Amino acid sequence: MIDLHMHSILSDGVLVPAELARRAEEIGCRFIAITDHVDQSNVGYVVESIVRFAENNDHGVKVFPGVEITHVSPGKIAGVVKAARAGGARIVLAHGETIVEPVKKGTNDAAIDAGVDIIAHPGLMTPESAEKAASAGVALEISGRRGHALTNGHVARTAMEAGAALVFNTDSHAPGDLMDREMALKAVRGAGLSGEEAEAVLARSQTLVEAIIGTV
C-alpha cells in the first residue's frame, strides 16, 4: 500500500509524524507522504519540519516530505509550489475544488499549470481540466476522505474519459482514516471502477514513487 496524502499535527492532523508513520507501517504501507496544509505563510516551516522527520525516520515505512497547497489564490499557487520544492518537498499536492469547501474557482487549472504532482479531491472537475491534467502528467485523486469522496464517481469517470492518471489516497487526519490495501481497493471500486481498474489506480502511486526515487 502506498498513500501519498496524509496530515500530521503540523497542520490539522491529530498525530505527530512518528506515530502516523508507525500506524501506517502496521497496516502494511510501504511508502507514505506526509502532506500537511500550507500557504504562503507556513510553507517553509512545514516542509523543513517534515524533511527533518523523514531524514530521521527509523520505522519500516519510507516517508516522503510533501505538502498540500490549500486555499491559496490561483495566482499565487505557482509561487508556493516553487517554495515547497526548494525546501525539499518530494510530493506536491494542491487542495482541489472539492464541493464541501469554498475553494476558489480556477484552483484546479492553476495548480496543473504550476506543476503539482496530484490534484487532491478535484471535485466536479471539467473535462477540459481533466484533459489539461492528462497532458501535463498531473494525477487526479480518488479520495478516502468523507465529504471529499462525494465526487469520487465523477472524478473517476471524467479522468478516464480524458486519459488522466488516477491515484487513491486516504487524506488521513486521524488513526481511523488510515486504510489497508484491501479497504483501499473497495473504496476505489466504490467510485465505479472495476476490480482491474482499481488495481491500476493503486499501481499508479507506485509509478509516482518510482519517478521520485527510481525503481522500487
C-alpha positions as CSV (number, residue, x, y, z in Angstrom):
1,M,0.0,0.0,0.0
2,I,1.2,3.5,-0.9
3,D,-0.5,6.5,0.5
4,L,0.6,9.9,-0.7
5,H,-1.8,12.2,1.1
6,M,-1.7,12.3,5.0
7,H,-1.8,15.0,7.6
8,S,0.0,15.3,11.0
9,I,-0.1,17.9,13.8
10,L,1.9,20.2,11.6
11,S,-1.5,21.2,10.2
12,D,-4.9,19.7,11.1
13,G,-4.0,16.1,11.8
14,V,-4.0,14.6,15.3
15,L,-0.8,12.5,15.2
16,V,2.9,13.5,15.3
17,P,4.7,12.3,12.2
18,A,6.3,9.4,14.1
19,E,3.0,7.9,15.2
20,L,1.5,8.5,11.8
21,A,4.4,6.6,10.2
22,R,4.2,3.8,12.7
23,R,0.5,3.3,12.3
24,A,0.9,3.3,8.5
25,E,3.6,0.7,8.8
26,E,1.5,-1.5,11.0
27,I,-1.3,-1.7,8.3
28,G,1.1,-2.6,5.5
29,C,2.1,0.7,3.9
30,R,5.5,0.7,2.2
31,F,5.6,4.4,1.3
32,I,3.7,7.4,2.6
33,A,3.9,11.1,2.0
34,I,3.1,13.5,4.9
35,T,1.5,16.4,3.1
36,D,0.4,19.0,5.6
37,H,-1.6,22.0,4.6
38,V,0.5,25.0,3.5
39,D,0.0,28.5,2.1
40,Q,2.4,31.4,1.7
41,S,2.8,31.9,5.5
42,N,3.9,28.4,6.6
43,V,5.3,26.5,3.7
44,G,9.0,26.9,4.8
45,Y,8.4,25.8,8.4
46,V,6.2,22.8,7.5
47,V,8.4,21.5,4.8
48,E,11.5,21.9,6.9
49,S,9.8,20.0,9.8
50,I,8.7,17.1,7.6
51,V,12.1,16.8,5.9
52,R,13.7,16.7,9.3
53,F,11.4,13.9,10.4
54,A,11.8,11.9,7.2
55,E,15.6,12.1,7.4
56,N,15.5,10.6,10.9
57,N,12.6,8.2,10.5
58,D,13.5,4.7,11.6
59,H,10.2,3.0,11.0
60,G,9.7,0.4,8.3
61,V,7.8,2.7,6.0
62,K,9.5,5.2,3.8
63,V,8.3,8.7,4.4
64,F,8.4,11.4,1.7
65,P,8.1,15.0,2.7
66,G,5.2,16.7,1.0
67,V,2.7,19.5,1.2
68,E,-0.9,20.1,0.2
69,I,-1.2,23.7,-1.0
70,T,-4.6,24.7,0.5
71,H,-6.9,27.7,-0.3
72,V,-4.2,29.6,-1.9
73,S,-5.5,32.1,-4.6
74,P,-4.9,30.7,-8.1
75,G,-2.5,33.4,-9.0
76,K,-0.2,32.6,-6.0
77,I,-0.1,28.8,-6.3
78,A,2.9,28.7,-8.5
79,G,5.0,30.6,-6.0
80,V,4.1,28.2,-3.2
81,V,4.8,25.2,-5.4
82,K,8.3,26.7,-6.1
83,A,8.9,27.4,-2.4
84,A,7.8,23.9,-1.4
85,R,10.1,22.1,-3.8
86,A,13.0,24.4,-3.0
87,G,12.6,23.5,0.7
88,G,12.7,19.7,0.0
89,A,9.1,18.7,-0.7
90,R,9.2,15.5,-2.8
91,I,5.4,15.3,-3.4
92,V,3.3,18.5,-4.0
93,L,-0.5,18.3,-3.9
94,A,-3.0,21.0,-4.5
95,H,-6.2,21.1,-2.5
96,G,-8.6,20.8,-5.4
97,E,-12.1,22.3,-5.9
98,T,-13.9,20.0,-3.5
99,I,-17.6,20.6,-3.3
100,V,-17.6,20.7,0.5
101,E,-15.3,23.7,0.9
102,P,-15.2,27.2,-0.6
103,V,-12.2,26.7,-2.9
104,K,-11.7,29.4,-5.4
105,K,-12.8,28.6,-8.9
106,G,-9.7,28.2,-11.2
107,T,-7.7,26.4,-8.5
108,N,-7.5,23.1,-10.3
109,D,-6.3,24.7,-13.5
110,A,-3.8,26.9,-11.8
111,A,-2.3,24.0,-9.9
112,I,-1.9,22.0,-13.0
113,D,-0.2,24.9,-14.7
114,A,2.1,25.2,-11.7
115,G,3.3,21.7,-12.0
116,V,1.9,19.9,-8.9
117,D,2.0,16.1,-8.8
118,I,-1.6,15.5,-7.7
119,I,-4.8,17.4,-7.5
120,A,-6.4,16.2,-4.3
121,H,-10.2,15.8,-4.4
122,P,-10.7,17.9,-7.5
123,G,-14.5,17.9,-7.1
124,L,-16.7,18.5,-10.2
125,M,-13.7,18.8,-12.5
126,T,-14.5,19.8,-16.0
127,P,-13.5,17.6,-19.0
128,E,-11.2,20.4,-20.2
129,S,-9.4,20.5,-16.9
130,A,-9.0,16.7,-16.9
131,E,-7.6,16.8,-20.4
132,K,-5.1,19.5,-19.2
133,A,-4.1,17.3,-16.3
134,A,-3.6,14.4,-18.7
135,S,-1.4,16.5,-21.0
136,A,0.7,17.7,-18.0
137,G,1.1,14.4,-16.3
138,V,-0.8,15.5,-13.2
139,A,-2.6,12.8,-11.3
140,L,-6.2,13.2,-10.1
141,E,-7.2,11.8,-6.7
142,I,-9.9,9.5,-5.7
143,S,-10.3,10.4,-2.0
144,G,-10.9,8.3,1.0
145,R,-11.9,11.4,3.0
146,R,-15.5,11.8,4.0
147,G,-17.1,14.8,2.2
148,H,-14.4,15.0,-0.4
149,A,-15.3,11.4,-1.5
150,L,-18.8,12.6,-2.6
151,T,-17.5,13.4,-6.1
152,N,-15.2,10.3,-6.5
153,G,-17.5,8.8,-9.2
154,H,-17.4,12.0,-11.2
155,V,-13.6,12.3,-10.8
156,A,-13.1,8.7,-11.9
157,R,-15.3,8.9,-14.9
158,T,-14.0,12.3,-16.1
159,A,-10.4,11.3,-15.6
160,M,-10.8,8.1,-17.5
161,E,-12.6,9.7,-20.4
162,A,-9.7,12.3,-20.6
163,G,-6.9,9.8,-20.2
164,A,-5.7,11.4,-17.0
165,A,-4.0,9.3,-14.3
166,L,-5.9,8.4,-11.2
167,V,-4.5,7.8,-7.8
168,F,-6.1,6.8,-4.5
169,N,-5.1,8.5,-1.2
170,T,-6.8,8.4,2.2
171,D,-6.3,12.1,3.1
172,S,-5.8,10.7,6.7
173,H,-6.1,13.1,9.6
174,A,-6.6,10.6,12.4
175,P,-5.9,6.9,13.1
176,G,-9.4,5.8,11.9
177,D,-8.8,7.4,8.5
178,L,-6.0,5.0,7.6
179,M,-6.8,2.2,5.2
180,D,-5.0,-1.1,4.3
181,R,-4.8,-2.2,0.7
182,E,-8.0,-4.3,0.8
183,M,-10.1,-1.4,2.0
184,A,-8.4,1.0,-0.4
185,L,-9.4,-1.3,-3.3
186,K,-13.0,-1.3,-2.1
187,A,-13.0,2.5,-1.9
188,V,-11.8,2.8,-5.4
189,R,-14.3,0.3,-6.7
190,G,-17.0,2.3,-4.9
191,A,-16.2,5.1,-7.3
192,G,-17.5,2.9,-10.1
193,L,-14.3,1.2,-11.3
194,S,-13.9,-2.5,-12.0
195,G,-11.5,-4.6,-9.9
196,E,-8.9,-4.4,-12.7
197,E,-9.2,-0.7,-12.9
198,A,-9.0,-0.3,-9.2
199,E,-5.7,-2.3,-9.1
200,A,-4.4,0.0,-11.8
201,V,-5.3,3.1,-9.7
202,L,-3.3,1.7,-6.8
203,A,-0.4,0.8,-9.1
204,R,-0.2,4.5,-10.2
205,S,1.0,5.5,-6.8
206,Q,4.0,3.2,-7.2
207,T,4.7,4.9,-10.6
208,L,4.8,8.2,-8.8
209,V,7.2,6.8,-6.2
210,E,9.5,5.4,-8.9
211,A,9.6,8.8,-10.5
212,I,11.0,10.1,-7.2
213,I,13.5,7.5,-6.1
214,G,13.8,5.1,-9.0
215,T,12.5,1.5,-9.3
216,V,11.1,0.2,-6.0
